[in-house]
């Protein structure tokens, strides 16, 4: 997913991967989701949606930094997510 986004950024001549119309909606049902999140954050991807709730291992201070710096948000209902994502 990240490699495709980086290639699309290159093909379209964009300066930032966040300019692509891609929505990252990550669920926490598997531990490998942590690695996916860390990789996306390393690449500078913002406005990632996590769910069904924010991970319990995040302290309030770390969660605040992620929300403020990267626009991390929770997943809501299907209808609300579709509205947020402009679909």
C-alpha positions in Angstrom: 0.0 0.0 0.0 2.7 2.5 0.9 4.9 1.6 -2.0 2.0 2.1 -4.4 1.3 5.5 -2.8 4.9 6.5 -3.2 4.9 5.4 -6.8 1.7 7.3 -7.5 3.2 10.4 -5.9 6.1 10.1 -8.3 4.0 9.4 -11.4 1.7 12.4 -10.7 4.6 14.7 -9.9 3.4 15.5 -6.4 5.6 16.8 -3.6 3.7 15.1 -0.8 2.1 11.6 -0.5 -0.8 13.3 1.4 -1.9 15.1 -1.8 -3.1 11.8 -3.1 -6.8 10.9 -2.7 -6.0 7.8 -0.6 -7.7 7.0 2.7 -5.8 4.9 5.2 -8.3 3.1 7.5 -6.4 0.6 9.7 -8.0 -1.9 12.1 -6.3 -3.2 15.2 -7.3 -6.8 14.9 -3.7 -8.0 14.3 -0.4 -6.9 15.9 1.1 -6.3 12.5 -1.1 -3.2 12.3 1.4 -1.5 14.6 4.2 -2.0 12.0 1.9 -0.7 9.2 1.1 2.4 11.3 4.8 3.0 12.1 5.8 2.6 8.5 3.1 5.1 7.3 4.1 7.6 10.0 7.8 7.3 8.9 6.8 8.0 5.4 4.9 11.1 6.5 1.4 9.9 5.8 -1.2 11.9 7.7 -4.9 11.6 8.5 -4.8 7.9 9.2 -7.9 6.4 10.7 -7.5 3.7 13.4 -10.1 1.5 14.8 -12.4 0.2 16.0 -10.8 2.2 18.9 -7.4 3.8 19.4 -4.9 1.2 20.6 -5.0 0.7 24.4 -1.1 0.8 24.6 -1.1 4.5 23.6 -0.7 6.8 26.6 -2.8 9.9 26.5 0.3 12.0 25.8 1.4 9.8 22.9 -2.1 9.8 21.5 -2.2 13.6 21.7 1.1 13.9 19.8 -0.1 11.5 17.1 -3.4 13.4 16.8 -1.8 16.8 16.8 1.1 16.0 14.5 -0.3 13.4 12.2 -4.1 13.9 12.3 -4.7 10.4 13.6 -8.4 9.8 14.2 -10.7 7.0 15.1 -13.0 5.0 12.9 -16.7 5.7 13.3 -19.7 4.1 11.6 -19.6 3.2 8.0 -21.9 6.1 7.0 -19.9 8.6 9.1 -16.6 7.3 7.6 -18.0 7.7 4.1 -19.0 11.3 4.8 -15.6 12.1 6.4 -13.8 10.6 3.4 -16.1 12.5 1.0 -17.6 9.4 -0.6 
